Amino acid sequence: QVQLVESGGGLVQAGGSLSISCAASGRSISSYAMGWFRRPPGKEREFVAAISRSGGDAYYAASVKGRFTISRDNAKNTVCLQMNSLKPEDTAVYYCAADLRSVGTSIWARAYDYWGQGTQVTVSS
């Protein structure tokens, strides 16, 4: 079992930056590919970014590529998402997730075994 807790969400102006983190407990995340998903208001959950177990591979949704960076520190059991050039459409609840089975990265929510409770990110225009 892995418990995931996100933190760092908040209110930021358009064009600004924010870093959100995911702290894992219960088991080392070195055995898991990790991902970030988000649920905009009134919309379905969508993939944002994923990183492989070693951190050597990362994959991003087209909507955030070039603006967001996912990283991980297996020694600290944490995953971070650095978000730059934020836009109002980035407003969402952001969720951290852990994937035990994928060899690389996965954009599919059904591939992930554990989820955090989410952190709210609001970008004002």
C-alpha positions as CSV (number, residue, x, y, z in Angstrom):
1,Q,0.0,0.0,0.0
2,V,1.1,3.5,-0.8
3,Q,-0.4,6.6,0.6
4,L,-0.1,9.8,-1.4
5,V,-0.6,13.3,-0.2
6,E,-0.4,16.3,-2.5
7,S,0.5,19.8,-1.3
8,G,1.4,23.2,-2.6
9,G,-1.8,24.1,-4.5
10,G,-3.2,27.6,-4.3
11,L,-4.2,30.7,-6.2
12,V,-1.9,32.2,-8.8
13,Q,-2.2,34.8,-11.5
14,A,-2.1,33.9,-15.1
15,G,1.5,33.8,-16.3
16,G,2.7,32.9,-12.9
17,S,4.3,29.7,-11.5
18,L,3.5,27.1,-8.9
19,S,5.1,23.9,-7.7
20,I,3.0,21.1,-6.3
21,S,4.3,18.1,-4.5
22,C,3.3,14.6,-3.7
23,A,4.6,12.9,-0.6
24,A,4.4,9.1,-0.5
25,S,4.4,6.9,2.6
26,G,4.0,3.2,3.2
27,R,6.3,2.0,0.5
28,S,9.1,3.3,-1.6
29,I,7.9,4.9,-4.8
30,S,11.0,3.7,-6.6
31,S,8.9,0.7,-7.7
32,Y,6.2,2.9,-9.2
33,A,5.9,5.0,-12.3
34,M,4.2,8.2,-11.1
35,G,1.8,10.5,-12.7
36,W,-0.2,13.7,-12.3
37,F,-3.8,14.1,-13.4
38,R,-6.2,17.0,-13.1
39,R,-9.9,17.5,-13.0
40,P,-11.0,21.0,-14.2
41,P,-14.3,22.3,-12.9
42,G,-17.2,20.5,-14.6
43,K,-14.9,18.3,-16.7
44,E,-13.5,14.8,-16.7
45,R,-10.2,13.9,-15.2
46,E,-7.3,14.3,-17.6
47,F,-3.7,13.2,-17.8
48,V,-1.1,15.9,-17.2
49,A,2.3,14.2,-16.9
50,A,4.0,11.0,-16.0
51,I,7.5,9.9,-15.0
52,S,9.2,6.5,-15.1
53,R,10.5,4.7,-12.1
54,S,14.0,5.9,-12.5
55,G,13.0,9.4,-13.6
56,G,14.7,8.9,-17.0
57,D,11.6,9.2,-19.0
58,A,8.8,11.7,-18.8
59,Y,5.7,12.3,-20.9
60,Y,3.4,15.3,-21.0
61,A,0.0,16.2,-22.2
62,A,0.2,18.5,-25.2
63,S,-1.6,21.2,-23.3
64,V,1.2,21.5,-20.7
65,K,4.3,20.4,-22.6
66,G,6.9,23.1,-22.4
67,R,5.3,24.7,-19.4
68,F,5.2,21.9,-16.8
69,T,8.0,19.7,-15.5
70,I,7.5,16.5,-13.6
71,S,10.3,15.3,-11.3
72,R,10.9,12.7,-8.6
73,D,13.2,12.1,-5.7
74,N,13.1,8.4,-4.9
75,A,15.3,8.9,-1.8
76,K,12.8,11.4,-0.4
77,N,9.8,9.5,-1.7
78,T,8.4,12.6,-3.4
79,V,7.2,13.7,-6.9
80,C,6.9,17.3,-7.9
81,L,5.1,19.2,-10.7
82,Q,6.6,22.5,-11.6
83,M,4.1,24.6,-13.4
84,N,5.1,27.7,-15.3
85,S,3.3,30.2,-17.6
86,L,0.0,29.1,-15.9
87,K,-3.2,29.8,-17.7
88,P,-6.8,30.0,-16.4
89,E,-7.5,26.8,-18.2
90,D,-5.0,25.1,-15.9
91,T,-7.4,25.6,-13.0
92,A,-8.2,22.2,-11.6
93,V,-7.8,19.8,-8.8
94,Y,-4.5,18.1,-9.3
95,Y,-4.0,14.4,-8.3
96,C,-0.9,12.4,-7.8
97,A,-1.0,8.7,-8.7
98,A,1.3,5.7,-8.5
99,D,1.5,2.9,-11.2
100,L,3.0,-0.4,-10.1
101,R,2.7,-2.3,-13.4
102,S,3.8,0.0,-16.2
103,V,7.4,-0.4,-17.4
104,G,7.6,3.2,-18.6
105,T,4.9,5.8,-18.3
106,S,1.2,5.7,-18.8
107,I,-1.4,8.3,-19.7
108,W,-4.3,6.1,-18.7
109,A,-5.8,6.6,-15.3
110,R,-6.8,3.0,-15.2
111,A,-3.1,2.0,-15.1
112,Y,-2.6,3.7,-11.8
113,D,-3.1,1.8,-8.6
114,Y,-3.0,4.5,-5.9
115,W,-4.2,8.1,-5.8
116,G,-3.9,11.1,-3.6
117,Q,-6.8,13.2,-2.4
118,G,-5.9,16.1,-4.7
119,T,-4.8,19.7,-4.3
120,Q,-6.6,22.7,-5.8
121,V,-4.8,25.0,-8.3
122,T,-6.6,28.1,-9.3
123,V,-5.3,30.4,-12.0
124,S,-6.9,33.9,-12.2
125,S,-7.0,35.9,-15.4
